[in-house]
Amino acid sequence: MEQPITPTVQTLDNGLRLVVTPVPYARSVAVSVYLAAGSRYEPQPSDAGLAHFLEHLCFKGTERRPKPMDISVEIDSIGGSINAATNRELTVYYAKVTPEHQDQTVEVLTDMLRHSLLLPPEIERERGVILEELAAVEDSPAEQASVALDELLWPDQPHGRDIAGTPESVEAMPPERIVDYYRRQYVANATVVSIAGAVDLDSARALVERTTGTWEPGHPCGWVPDRAEVRGARSRLIAKETEQAHLSVGLRGISARDPDRYALDLLSIILGEGMSSRLFSRLREELGLCYDIHTYLTHLLDTGMFGLYAGVDPDNAEEALHEIAAELRRARQPVTPAELERAKAVARSRVQLRMDDTRAVSALYGSQVVLGLPLITPEETLLRSAAVTLEDVERVAHRVLRDEDLHLAVVGPFDDAAALESPLQLDA
């Protein structure tokens, strides 16, 4: 990366944090507004889906833009894009436009977050939309398996619940609870505005001060810490007449703050990311047991997950799990220098390619600031990844790939999970 992409972080008088990242080659501006809100800020099971519900509602009208279409049409009419997302530890509203529309875009986004009407008819209308969204998960066995796996890894905890909640929690969510959450969490000192692209610091600060300077700070609630001692069952089966068996395997991973995350990222690439990975080569290319098999990582503030998904013919599920266990055991042995170099090349390319997108740049720095993480540039990330040794990868494999931390979620046409548990042993 020839030209460093360096952010400037400033805190306004009301506690709002502003991140400005000029990108010399950019022809767009990406604006991301992050809130300290998400499923980890929902302490009670009855709150499940609260942050996600509110995210939907912020598109449904403000004092200045009273109709839902007023918001989307305004951004569409300037050729931009606008969207939002809620996850466990943050909520983000973002837009990408050409530079001349930067001021208008920031004004629209901040208006949504400061002046949403949250009208009862819109709340009830959107309640139905979210219930349909949850119903769509029931029609997606792979998503069902993923949600079930989260519940096994983090039982009875907010980060183990579906971010969108449950049909029961959404159906019973009182409008006044949504309004209370909005007033408590959507405050200046829980907000980060991250602007990246064809932008300069002085004009960006003047713009954000103009649109948010009167936004009051507050006393937002904090996120619920992980209780590492709480362990769920080893497996869960959701019996369903599907053409494929959907297998989700998960192990306790490591947090976003852990320096071992770079070694684990590389191990995941070696084991299950891409068509030359070990799992893909063995289970798909050599044995023909599956079409899709891959690993993935979740890094949260104080915990994490090493995950694996495979979709297989139900008749091949036991054999597939036996082979998966064998590859996980083998991953605790030293990887080869060639495998590590290939993984580093993959990781390096991903970082560099992402930085071509101003939205990715805005997200990189805005998310770090709202989560309270150290600000790490792409260049620093590349250096940390390049410094990982063969010994580092072996150490993190032994740290994470432990039989006592393994969980299995299955969706498919089976009677019980016992037969599927037996081949999935890492200490065999």
Buried (B, 14 or more C-beta within 10 A) or exposed (E): EEEEBEBEBBEBEBBBBBBBBBBEEBEBBBBBBBBBBBBBBBEEEBBBBBBBBBBBBBBBBBEEBEEBEBBBEBBEEBEBEBEBBBBBBBBBBBBBBBEEBBBBBBBBBBBBBBEBBBBEEBBEBBBEEBBEBBEEBEEEBBBBBBBBBBBBBBBEBBBBBBBBBBBEBBEEBEBEBBBEBBEBBBBBBBBBBBBBBBBEBEEBBEBBBEBBEEBEBBEBBEBBEBEEEEBBEBBBBBEBEBEBBBBBBBBBBBBBBBEBBBBBBBBBBBBBBBEEBBBBBBBBEEEEBBEBBBBBBBBBBBBBBBBBBBBBBBEBBBBBBBBBBBBBBBBBEEBEEEBBEBBBEBBBEBBEEBBEBBBBBBBBBBBBBBBEBEEEBBBEBBEBBEEBEBEBBBBBBEBBBBBEBBBBBBBBEBEEBEEBBEBBBBEE
